[in-house]
Amino acid sequence: MGEALIELKDIYKIYQMGDEEVRANDGITLTIYKGEFVAIVGKSGSGKSTLMNIIGALDVPTDGSYYLGGEDVSDMSDDQLAAIRNRMIGFIFQQYNLLPKLNLLENVELPLLYAGVGREERQERAMKSLERVGLKEKWRNMPNQLSGGQQQRVSIARALAGDPSLILADEPTGALDSRTSREVLDFLKQLNQEGNTIVMITHDNSIAVEAKRVVRIYDGKINFDGEVEDYAAII
């Protein structure tokens, strides 16, 4: 399968809710290889968002180990997590998370600014990123001057600007109509064909089957992990 990018071993995330112990992730072991396009699918409350937060270095597990690109992320401090997110992960969110007072170029530049990239190189890389998503001509526009689909493409450009090892897409089509969703999914497929590793989180089976591999979470555990053709046959 090639080189592992994500290695989760016996991951538990346990919350105390009053007297009750909630196992949001309950012994998850999962390996994702470089160049894969994986959908993590599950209903609301299944534990998929908790797993996404751990994969995205937004949270650490209660127990278990997580290696991202060979680095042990499981017990990093908040500052170390922020550094690894900035260096290795490009996020695509459902609500785009663009800053309304910045133009498109400035929005795409943000991760590079946090990474300490100099102004000239930052602008050059951000402009290249906007070109990849077909929005170079609109670089001066503000987010509210764009359609939902265009805003999502800007958020994809922002995710790509830092040349991340992993693109993590959280319900990337959740706020879009079906035609625009199709465009965004096709674009993610194209990025994957170019060699990018993509992990997409969704509650929607019709979106999950756009990936090449599906991991289904149920009650905090993995209850399916396999090729998309096999998954399509059982849903």
Secondary structure, DSSP 4 states (H G I P E B T S, - for coil): ---EEEEEEEEEEEEEETTEEEEEEEEEEEEEETT-EEEEE--TTSSHHHHHHHHTTSS--SEEEEEETTEE-TT--HHHHHHHHHHHEEEE-TT----TTS-HHHHHHHHHHHTT--HHHHHHHHHHHHHHTT-GGGTT--GGGS-HHHHHHHHHHHHHHT--SEEEEESTTTTS-HHHHHHHHHHHHHHHHTT-EEEEEES-HHHHTTSSEEEEEETTEEEEEEEHHHHHHH-
